[in-house]
Amino acid sequence: DTEVTQTPKHLVMGMTNKKSLKCEQHMGHRAMYWYKQKAKKPPELMFVYSYEKLSINESVPSRFSPECPNSSLLNLHLHALQPEDSALYLCASSQLRLAGGHDNEQFFGPGTRLTVL
Amino acid sequence: AQTVTQSQPEMSVQEAETVTLSCTYDTSENNYYLFWYKQPPSRQMILVIRQEAYKQQNATENRFSVNFQKAAKSFSLKISDSQLGDTAMYFCAFMKQIFGNEKLTFGTGTRLTIIP
């Protein structure tokens, strides 16, 4: 299984709603990532989890709350979002290797298209 | 901080032709990785090819090859015998070779259209 899955594919929510995005991989990867991608822009890193611990938080607003329940799952909890948070949210995973590793490329999921009304 | 520059926002070529996408980067690191990712209209980011900076030999994957010039900090992607399925946004990306810091820095992308 060389796939990263994300649910839901599309999500429309109001500014007062609470929702969650889910990501799953069964490749034994120990690093998982959340990216935000606006239209016609490159992905922007939000969070990195290494061995289920948050290792990088790119100064993301607290209305985005990541969670890594186990090595295969990654969630992104959303609360009180703003319309400007509408974007494609991409999850990715990779191996964690010591320096010199050869298979540290990130595998991406298909994304969740989020619209905040 | 690392920066990645893709100077061609859009390109188009006829099917079966060869096309080269350019990418330059700026870093003070000596050891790092470079990637080309493809994002078709279906949105899924797919790895096209990777290059380790310590390797002098240019990476190739079937119709895809790179021209890696470390001194010039240049990393271009050549697509030979282009096919309609190559139509996509292409992102060049940089990663430091540091364990536990697998952060990808992306360029702004090149939108490639293959014309039938």
Interface residues (C-beta under 8 A of the other chain):
Chain A: A31 K40 K41 P42 P43 L45 V48 S50 S55 I56 L88 L90 A92 S94 L96 R97 L98 A99 G100 G101 H102 N104 E105 Q106 F107 F108 G109 P110 G111 R113
Chain B: N31 Y33 F35 Y37 S42 R43 Q44 M45 I46 L47 R50 E52 F91 M95 Q97 I98 F99 G100 N101 E102 K103 L104 F106 G107 T108 G109
